[in-house]
Amino acid sequence: MPRMSPRSLLVVALLFSAWPVSAGAQCLVPAATWGTLGPGPGQFDTPSAIATDAAGNVYVADSYNNRIEKLSSTGTFLGEWGTFGTGDAQFNGPQGIALDLAGNVYVVDRFNNRVEKFSGAGSYLLQWGSHGSENGQFDSPGEIAVDAAGNVYVADSGNDRVQKFTDSGIYLGQWGSHGSGNAEFDKPLGIAADGSGNVFVSDYYGNRIQKFTNTGTYLGQWGTTGSADGQLWNPDGLAVDGSGNVWVADWNNRRIQEFTGNGVFLCKWQGQTYPQPWLPSGIAIGVNGDVFATIWLPDSAVEKFTLATVPARPVSWGHIKDLYH
């Protein structure tokens, strides 16, 4: 995705709406926004991915600041690690982030074509990967997921495949090739695993979500190009909640969509499209079911949502925000 640099403007009465599929359904309600554009603690510059731990802490891959930031579930800054470079605990565009059940943090270091592993406090543990198309190599990898067994899955975007590893980086297998057919990809970007071990992959240019077993057996797909409910336009980050529902950062449609694990549309949160688009990149589910999203525009920020029962027709919230970039 191209980096976008917003200009200073006044956004008046930005309208967002939550649209459930039926009356009485649960959908997203905005709870808080954290961060502004900048390099300081709690600020972000094009944050790409987001993850949460069992204690409710939130980890953000702050891509253009080349660091990981750790925050509380209410947005309090807790710490950071990383600088620009190629050494241990350095980054060149951290793109994906995920945690295992032990609280270890896995980061996709996109332009260094590797995965780095850290403790939850940011202590460097190990790394694997290099540039290429052989087993265990990467070409501008996207996001990362860890299943309940500790297996690690990487959306190897430039190679149009998914690779599977142990938690120490031992190569276990792969699936996918370039194309538009079943189990083929046109830039796989987001990836997530559910509690049953199924793996979901967002096909960025294919405008669909594909579902696989943890060994890569194709199970199904949903999505076509468009802006209607259930359609997609450059889907990015994925997350699976405790009920097995799949949340999609529908990037170019400026919204978040929720589906069942079999692709049935449930709900959407529609962000603004004018005068400054709302661009969600990463998405994560908190321990109590809250939804967190990293936002590129209209500000580099994290948005937190709660779930609430809302009417079937649109409900809008307006606010005035001054953007100084």
C-alpha positions in Angstrom: 0.0 0.0 0.0 1.3 3.5 -0.8 2.2 5.8 2.1 -0.1 8.8 2.3 0.8 12.2 3.8 -2.2 14.1 5.0 -2.2 17.9 4.9 -3.4 20.3 7.6 -7.2 20.7 7.4 -10.3 21.1 9.5 -12.6 18.1 9.4 -16.1 19.1 10.4 -18.8 16.7 11.5 -17.0 13.5 10.4 -19.7 10.9 10.1 -19.2 7.2 10.9 -21.8 4.6 11.1 -22.3 1.1 12.5 -24.6 -1.1 10.3 -25.5 -4.5 11.7 -27.1 -7.1 9.5 -30.3 -7.2 11.4 -32.1 -5.3 14.2 -30.7 -6.1 17.6 -27.3 -7.3 16.4 -24.1 -6.3 18.0 -21.8 -4.0 16.2 -18.9 -1.5 16.8 -19.3 1.6 18.9 -16.3 4.0 19.1 -14.8 4.2 22.6 -11.4 6.0 22.3 -8.7 7.2 19.9 -5.0 7.3 20.9 -2.1 8.9 19.2 -1.2 11.6 16.7 1.4 11.8 14.0 4.9 12.0 15.4 7.9 10.1 16.9 7.2 10.6 20.6 5.9 8.2 23.1 2.3 7.2 22.2 2.6 8.9 18.8 2.7 7.0 15.5 3.7 7.3 11.9 1.7 5.0 9.6 1.0 2.2 12.2 0.5 -1.0 10.3 -0.5 -3.8 12.6 -1.7 -4.3 16.2 -2.0 -7.2 18.7 -3.1 -7.7 22.3 -1.9 -10.0 25.1 -3.7 -11.9 27.8 -3.3 -9.0 30.3 -5.1 -6.6 27.9 -1.9 -4.7 26.7 -1.8 -3.5 23.2 1.2 -3.7 20.9 1.5 -1.6 17.7 3.9 -2.0 14.8 4.7 1.7 14.3 6.0 1.2 10.8 7.6 4.5 9.8 9.0 5.1 13.2 10.6 1.6 13.0 9.6 0.5 16.5 7.1 -1.4 18.5 5.0 0.5 21.0 3.3 -1.1 24.0 0.2 0.5 25.6 -2.4 -0.4 28.2 -5.9 -1.2 27.1 -6.8 2.4 27.8 -4.0 3.8 25.7 -1.4 4.6 28.4 2.1 4.4 27.0 4.1 1.6 28.6 7.2 1.3 26.5 8.8 0.9 23.1 11.7 -0.9 21.4 13.4 -0.7 18.0 15.3 1.7 15.8 15.9 1.8 12.1 18.5 -0.7 10.9 19.4 -4.3 10.1 20.8 -5.5 13.4 19.1 -7.4 16.2 16.0 -5.6 17.5 16.2 -3.1 14.6 13.6 -2.7 11.9 13.0 -1.5 8.4 9.2 -1.1 8.2 7.7 -3.4 10.8 4.6 -4.7 9.1 3.0 -7.5 11.2 2.8 -8.3 14.8 1.4 -11.3 16.8 1.7 -12.8 20.3 1.8 -16.4 21.4 0.1 -17.8 24.6 3.4 -17.2 26.5 3.3 -13.5 25.7 6.2 -13.6 23.3 6.0 -11.0 20.5 6.6 -11.8 16.8 7.3 -9.0 14.4 7.5 -9.1 10.6 10.4 -6.8 9.6 9.1 -6.2 6.1 12.0 -4.7 4.2 14.6 -6.7 6.1 12.6 -9.8 5.0 12.7 -11.5 8.4 10.7 -12.3 11.5 12.1 -11.1 14.9 10.9 -12.6 18.2 10.9 -10.7 21.5 9.7 -11.1 25.1 6.6 -9.1 26.0 8.9 -6.5 27.5 10.8 -6.1 24.3 13.9 -8.3 25.0 15.3 -9.6 21.8 15.1 -13.4 21.5 15.8 -14.6 18.0 15.1 -14.0 14.3 14.8 -15.9 11.0 14.4 -15.2 7.3 16.3 -13.5 4.5 15.3 -12.1 1.1 14.4 -14.7 -1.5 11.9 -17.3 -2.6 13.3 -20.5 -1.1 11.8 -22.2 2.0 12.0 -19.9 4.9 12.9 -16.8 2.8 10.6 -13.8 2.3 9.8 -11.1 -0.2 8.3 -8.1 1.5 6.2 -10.2 4.0 2.9 -8.8 5.3 1.3 -9.9 8.5 1.8 -12.7 10.9 -0.3 -15.0 13.1 0.3 -17.6 15.9 -2.1 -20.4 16.6 -2.8 -22.0 20.0 -0.2 -24.7 19.4 2.5 -22.0 18.9 2.8 -22.4 15.1 3.7 -19.2 13.3 2.1 -18.3 9.9 3.5 -15.5 7.7 1.8 -13.9 4.8 4.7 -13.9 2.4 3.2 -11.1 0.2 5.8 -10.8 -2.6 6.0 -14.6 -3.0 2.2 -15.0 -3.0 2.3 -17.7 -0.4 1.8 -18.5 3.3 4.7 -20.0 5.2 4.4 -22.0 8.4 7.1 -22.2 11.1 7.7 -23.4 14.7 8.0 -20.7 17.3 11.7 -20.8 16.9 11.6 -20.3 13.1 12.0 -23.9 11.9 10.3 -24.1 8.5 7.3 -26.5 8.5 5.6 -25.9 5.1 3.9 -23.5 2.8 1.0 -23.1 0.4 -0.1 -20.7 -2.4 1.1 -19.3 -5.7 0.2 -16.3 -7.8 -3.2 -16.3 -9.3 -6.9 -15.9 -8.7 -8.0 -19.6 -8.2 -8.6 -21.5 -5.0 -5.5 -21.3 -2.7 -3.8 -18.8 -5.0 -3.0 -15.2 -4.1 -2.5 -11.8 -5.5 -0.6 -10.3 -2.5 -1.6 -12.1 0.6 -1.4 -9.5 3.3 -3.5 -10.1 6.5 -3.5 -13.4 8.3 -5.2 -14.8 11.4 -5.9 -18.2 13.1 -8.9 -19.3 15.0 -9.2 -21.5 18.1 -9.7 -24.6 15.9 -6.5 -24.0 14.0 -8.1 -22.7 10.8 -6.1 -20.0 9.0 -7.7 -17.0 7.3 -5.8 -14.9 4.7 -6.7 -11.6 3.1 -5.9 -11.5 -0.6 -5.2 -7.8 -1.1 -5.6 -7.5 -4.8 -7.9 -10.5 -5.1 -10.4 -8.7 -2.8 -11.3 -11.8 -0.9 -10.7 -13.8 2.2 -9.5 -17.4 1.9 -9.8 -20.1 4.7 -7.5 -23.0 5.1 -6.7 -25.7 7.6 -3.4 -25.3 9.5 -1.7 -27.5 6.9 -2.9 -25.4 4.0 -5.9 -27.4 2.8 -8.3 -25.0 1.1 -11.6 -24.8 2.8 -13.4 -21.9 1.2 -13.5 -18.2 0.4 -15.7 -15.1 0.4 -15.6 -11.6 -1.1 -15.7 -10.0 -4.5 -14.6 -6.5 -5.6 -17.0 -3.8 -4.5 -18.4 -1.8 -1.7 -21.6 -3.6 -0.9 -22.0 -5.5 2.3 -19.6 -8.5 2.2 -17.6 -7.1 -0.7 -14.0 -6.0 -0.3 -11.6 -3.5 -1.8 -8.0 -4.2 -0.8 -8.6 -6.0 2.5 -5.7 -5.7 4.9 -5.6 -6.8 8.6 -7.6 -9.7 10.0 -8.5 -10.8 13.5 -10.6 -13.7 14.8 -12.7 -13.2 18.0 -13.5 -15.8 20.7 -16.7 -16.7 18.9 -14.8 -17.5 15.7 -16.0 -14.5 13.9 -13.6 -12.8 11.4 -12.9 -9.1 11.4 -11.5 -7.5 8.3 -9.9 -4.1 7.9 -11.5 -3.3 4.5 -8.8 -0.7 3.6 -10.0 1.0 0.5 -13.6 0.8 1.5 -12.7 2.8 4.6 -14.4 0.4 6.9 -14.3 -2.7 9.2 -16.5 -5.7 8.4 -17.4 -8.7 10.6 -18.1 -12.1 9.2 -18.8 -15.6 10.6 -15.9 -18.1 10.2 -17.7 -19.2 7.0 -18.0 -15.8 5.5 -21.5 -14.7 6.3 -21.7 -11.0 6.7 -22.6 -9.8 10.1 -21.8 -6.1 10.6 -19.8 -3.2 9.3 -18.3 0.0 10.7 -18.2 2.6 8.0 -15.5 5.3 8.3 -15.5 8.6 6.5 -14.7 8.9 2.9 -14.6 12.7 2.5 -12.8 15.1 2.9 -10.1 12.8 4.3 -10.5 9.0 4.1 -10.5 6.8 7.1 -8.0 4.1 6.4 -7.8 1.1 8.7 -4.8 -1.2 8.4 -4.4 -3.6 11.3 -7.0 -5.1 13.6 -7.0 -7.0 16.9 -9.4 -8.3 19.5 -8.9 -7.5 23.2 -9.4 -9.9 26.1 -12.9 -8.6 26.8 -14.0 -8.5 23.1 -13.0 -4.9 22.4 -11.8 -4.2 18.9 -8.6 -2.2 18.2 -7.6 -0.9 14.8 -4.6 1.0 13.5 -5.5 4.0 11.4 -3.4 5.7 8.7 -5.7 8.6 8.0 -7.1 11.0 9.0 -4.4 10.7 11.7 -1.8 8.0 12.6 -3.7 6.5 15.5 -5.2 3.6 17.2 -9.0 3.5 17.5 -10.7 1.4 20.2 -14.3 0.1 19.8 -16.7 -1.7 22.1 -19.5 -4.0 21.0 -23.0 -2.9 21.6 -26.5 -3.7 20.3 -27.5 -1.0 17.8 -30.5 -0.6 15.5 -30.4 -2.0 12.0 -30.5 1.4 10.3 -27.3 3.6 10.4 -26.4 5.4 13.6 -24.0 8.3 13.1 -21.6 10.1 15.4 -20.1 13.5 14.5 -17.1 15.4 15.8 -14.8 18.1 14.8 -11.1 17.3 14.6 -8.2 19.6 13.7 -5.5 17.7 11.8 -2.0 19.2 11.7 0.4 17.0 9.8 
